[in-house]
């Protein structure tokens, strides 16, 4: 999802569930959240749900890689105390 709409960006940052998103965007963000919070619970059904909203294997891979990269880099930063003001 790419947007220049600052209000939408702020709404997604606050809580993507209450932002004005398409069902397809909601499915993508639900998958990304599950991958972030409960990665071992991702199952074939999660991938089938994304396919039902029009994501092909490449699109699913892209969502997965982007979410995983952000999770990784945030953990690196947290582990080094980056951004904690010290």
N, C-alpha and C positions, 0 to 999 in steps of 0.2 A: 504494500500500500504506500503510495507516494502522494503527498499533498502539500500544497503551499498554504492551506487553510489553517491559520494559527489557532483559531477557536477549536477546530476539530483536533488538532495536535494536542492542545492543552487538555481537552476532554478525554482523549485516549490516555494521556499520561496520568490523569487523576484516577480514572476507572474506565477501562475500555468497554465494560458491560453497559454503562449508561451513555456511552457516546453514540452518535448517529452513524451507524455503520451498516453495511449490507450484511445479509446472512452469510455470504461467502467470506467477508472480512472477519466476521465473528467466529466462523469455523476455524479460520487460519490462526486467529489470536488464542482461541481455546486450545488448539493443538500446541502452540508455542508455550502457553502457560503450563500445560500439562507436562511438556518436555522439560520445562524449567523446574517445576515443583516436584514432579513424580516421574522422572525419566524411565524408571524400570516398569512403570505401569502402561507405557505405550504398547499398543497391540495392533493387530491387523485391522480391527474395527476402526481405530483412529484414522488409519490411512484410507480405508474405504469411505469414511465420512468425508474426508477431504476430496476424494475422487468424485463423490456425489455432488460436490459443489464446483466441479470443473477443474480441479487441480490434477495435472498429469504427474507422472513420476518425476520429471524434471522440476516442476513447481514445488512438489512436496520436498524434494531434496534441497531446493533453494531455501524454503522456509526453515527446514531442519538445520541447515548449515548456518544460516544467519542467527537463528535463536541460540544454537549451540556456541557459536563464536562469541556472541555477547555474554552468554553465561560464563564461558571460559575467561574472557578478558576481565570481566567484573571480579571473578574469584582471584585472578592474579593481582589485580589492583587492591582488593580487600586484604589479601595475604601479605602485601607489602605496605599496607597502611596508607596507600595513596588516597589523597583527598580528605584526610581526617584532620587536617590542620596542625599536624605536628611536624 
